[in-house]
Amino acid sequence: MYSLYPELSPYQQHWLDVGQGHQLYLEESGNRLGLPVLVIHGGPGSGCSPILRRFFDPQRYRIILFDQRGCGQSRASQVLTENHSQALVEDMERIRLHLGIEQWLLWGGSWGSALALYYGQLHPRQILGFILRGIFLARPQDIAWNYQAGNGASRLYPSLWHELCQGQPLIDDSLLATYQQRLHSSNELEQMQAARLWWRWMEREQHHQLPQPHPELLNRSRIHCHYLTQQCFLQQHPLLEHMTHLAQHPAILIQGELDTICPAEQAWQLYQHWPSAELNWVKGGRHSPLEPSMVDNLIRASRHFALRSA
C-alpha cells in the first residue's frame, strides 16, 4: 500500500492579480521540468493544504497549488466580489498562461472535481487527464442531499442536523437562505456561531470538535454558502450534459463507497457518461483523501499518469 511522499516546500510562490480586487496565491513544488499537475481544492472556500503536495512524486511532477478567490492565502478586497465558477475557470486559465504551461493534468476532490470538469469542458485541449476523488456534480439533488430536511444526510446525522437548524424558523423553508442571512448578520456573535455550526456539519465525517471562531472560518463559510445558494453557478452548464467534450480524455475516478458528503451515485453517473474513464471504488472509504486506502488509490493514480507520460 502506498503512503504519502515526504514533506516538501515550494520552490516558487506567486500572488497573481486576476482583477476585480482579487490576488491568487499560487505555488510550485517538485520538479520544474516535470509533468504539470494543477491541484484544485474543495469547498468551495476551503483553500489548499501543504499536505496536497505529497500525493505526487516530486521527481516526476511539477506540482501547482493555488487558493481560489477569497480562499486561504489569496487576497481579496471583498471575498464574494466577482466570486463565481466562471471567474474561477478564467483564473485557472490565467495561471496556465502565467506559468507557460501548454497542457496539464487536473487533480481535484469534492468541489474540486466539479471545478476540474467545468474547466476541462471549456478548455479540453489544455488537458492531459484527470484524477478526481469524491465526485461532486453540483446538481440540485446533490446540494439537497446535504441541505434539505428529510433528505439523505439529515436522516443519517439527525443530532448534527438538529444542531445546524437549532429549531429556528427557516427563511422560505430553505436552510441555505437562512444561513446566508445568518453569516451576514449585523451581530458578529451570530455570524461566528453560524460559521462554526456550518463547518461542523460539513466536516461531520471527521467527528471534529466545533472549530474555534476566527475570521478565516467565517470567510470560508460565506463563500461555501454563496456558491451553494447559486447551485455553484452551473445552472446553465450541467456537467453531465457536456461530457462529450471529454469523451476521449483519460481519467481515474476514486470514490469512497461510504462517502456521505458526496454520495457514490455521483461517481457512478459520471462514469456512465465518460467512456475513457476508470472508476475505482474504495471499500469502506469515506470522503477524506487522507484515509490510508484513499491515499493508496490517489498515489497509484498519480504514478499511472507519470509513467504514461514518460
N, C-alpha and C positions, 0 to 999 in steps of 0.2 A: 504494500500500500504506500502510495506517495504521500509525502508531507510537504509543508511549505518550504520554499527556498529560504536561505539565511536572510537576515535583515540587510537592507542596503539603503543608501542615501541617494538622493537625486544628484546628477552631475550638472543639472541646469534647472533654474526656476525662472518663470516669467510671470508678469502681470499684463495680460493682453487687453487693451482698450477696445471694446466692441461697440461703444456708443451707448446712448440713452442712459448715461450715468453708471454704466457697468464696466468693471475691470475683472477679468477672469484670472484666477490663479491656475497656473499651468506648470507642470514639472516633467522632466525626463530623467529616466534612470536606465541602468543596464548597458547595453552595447549601442553606441552611436550609429553603428553600421548594421545593426540587427534588424530583424523583422519588426516593422512598426505595429504596435497594438495600442488602440485607444480604449482606456478603461472608463466605462460610463457608470457612474454611481447611481444608487437607488434614491428612494424618497417618494416624490420629489422633495428636495430641501435638505437632504442629509449631508452631502459633501463626501469627499474621498477620505480614505484612511490609509496611512502608510502601509498597513498590512496587505493591501491590494497589490503592491509591487511584488509580493512574494509568491504569487501564483505563476510566475514566468521565470524561465531560465535566464538569468541576467547576461549570460554569454551569448545567447541567441536572440534576445528580444531588445528592441528599443521600446521601453515601457513609458507610455504617456498617460498621465493622470491629470484631470482638471476638475475644478469645482464649478458646477453650473451657476447660473446667475443668482446672486444673493446667498450662495451656499459657502460653507467652510471658510477658506481664506480669500475667496473672491470679494471684491469691494463693490458697494452699490450705494448711491445716494438715497435710494428708496428700493427695498428689496423686491417689491411687487411691480415696480415700474417696468413696462415692456418685458415682463417675465411670462413667457408662454412657450409652447413647444416649437412653434415655428421659429422663434428667436433662438432657441437652443440649437436647432438644426443649423441655422445660419452661423452660430458661434462655432460649432464643430467644423464646419467647412472653413471658417476663418483660421481655426487652429491648424488644419491640414495645410493650408496655403502658407501660413506663417512659418511652419516648420519645414516646408519644402518637400512634403510627402506626396507621392503620386497615388499610391494605394495603401490601405492599411486594413488590419484585422480589427473587428469590433468585439469587445468583451463587456457584457453587462448583465446585471441581475435585477429582478423585480422591475421597478420603474425603468431602470437602465436597459432592460430588454426591450421595453416598448419604445424607448427613445432610439435605441440602436436600429430597430426595424423601421421606424419612421425616417431616420436619416438614410438608411440603406435604400428604401423605396424611392427617395428623392434623388439619391446620388449613387445609383448602382455601379457605375463604372469605377468608383473610387474604392470599392470593397473587395478585399481578398477572401473574406469569410467571416463567420460569426461564431462566437462561443457565448451562449445565452443560458442563464440559470433562473429558476423561479419565475417562470414566464408570466408576464402581465400584459394583457391585451387592451386594457383601458376601455372595455365595452361597458355600457350601463350596468349589465348584470355583474360584472367583475367588481365594480365600485359598490353596488348594492350589497354584495356578499359581506363586505366589511362594515357598511354604514347604514343598513336598513334594518329596523326592528323586525324580528320574525324571520330574517334571512339566515344564511348559514352560520356565520361567525358568532352572531348574537346568541345562537342556540348552543354553540359549543362552549362559550365562556360567559355564562349568564351573570356571574358575580361581577366580572370586569365590565361587562356591558352595563350593568346597573350602576356601577361607579361612573362610567362615562356619561350616562344620561342623567344621573343624580336626581331623578324624579322631577326634573323641571319640564314645563311645557315646551314643546318643540315649535320652532317657527315654521309654519306651513308644513308641519309633520316631517320636517327634514332635520336630521342630526347635523348634516353638513352646513346648512344655513344657520343653524343655532350656534355652531362653533365658529363659523365665520364671524358672527356678531360678537361672541364672547372673546375671541382672540384679538378683536379690535376695540374692545370696551374702553371707555374712558377711565375705568377703575383698573389700576395696574395689578392689584392683587387678583382680580378676576381674570385678567389676561394670563398671568403666570399659572394660576390654578388650572385654567383651561388647557394650557400648553402641557402641563405635567400629565394630566389625565389623557390627553390626546396621544402622547408618546408612550404612555403606559399601555394603552390599547394597541398601538402599532407594534410594540415590542413584546406582546403577550407571550409569544412562544419562548422568549428568553427568560421569563419569570424574573425580570429585574425588579428591584425596588423602584418606587417612584423617583424619577430623575430629579436632581436638585434644580431649582429655578435659576436660570441665567438668561441673558439676552439672546444667545445663540439658539437656545431651545425654543424661545418664542418665535424667532425668525423662521426656524425650521418648520414649526407648526403652521405658521401663517402661509408659508409657501406651499406646504403639502395640502392644506385645506383649499387654498386658492386654486390649485390645479384640479383637485377632485370635484370641486363645485362646477368646474367647466368641462368635465369629462376629459381632463388633460388636454383640452383644446384639439381633440381629434374627432369631433363630431362630423366634420366634413371629410375626414380621411380615415375610415375604419381600416384598421391594419390588415385584417384578413382579406378584405376585398382588393388589396393592392399587392398581394403576394406574387402575382405573375411577374412583377419586376425583379423578383429574387429567385425565380424558379430554378435557375442553374447555379446559384451561389452555394458553396459548401457551408454547412452549419452543423454544429453539435449543440443539441439542446439537452440540458441537465435539469432534472426535475425531482424534487423530493416527493415521495408518494404521500406523505402525511403533512404536506405544507398547508397550513390553514390561513396564511396571508394571501398567497396566490395559489388557489387550489389547482390540482393536477389537470383538470379538464381543459384549462387554457393551453397547457403544453401540448396536450393531445390534439386539440383543434388546430393549433399552429402546425403541428407535424402533418396533419391531414392535408394542409394547404401548401406543403413545401416538399416537393419530390426529391430534392437533393439533400435534405436534412437527415441527420441521425438523432434519434431520441434515446437518451439513457435515463432509465428510471433508477432512482436511489432508494432502495428498500429501507423503510423506516426513516428516511430523510425528511427534514422539515425545511424551513425557509433559510436558515442561516448558511452562508457559504463556508463557515468555519467548522462545521461538523466534520469529523475525520473522513467519513465516506464522501461528503461533498468535496472536500479538499482533494481527495484522491481522484475523483472524476474530473474536476476542473483542471488539475495539473496534467492528467492524461490527455485532455483535450488540447491544452496549450503545447504539449510535447508533439502531439499529432500534427498540428499546423506548422510547428518549427521544422519537423522532419519533412513535411510535404513541400516546404519552400526551399529546402536545402539544395 
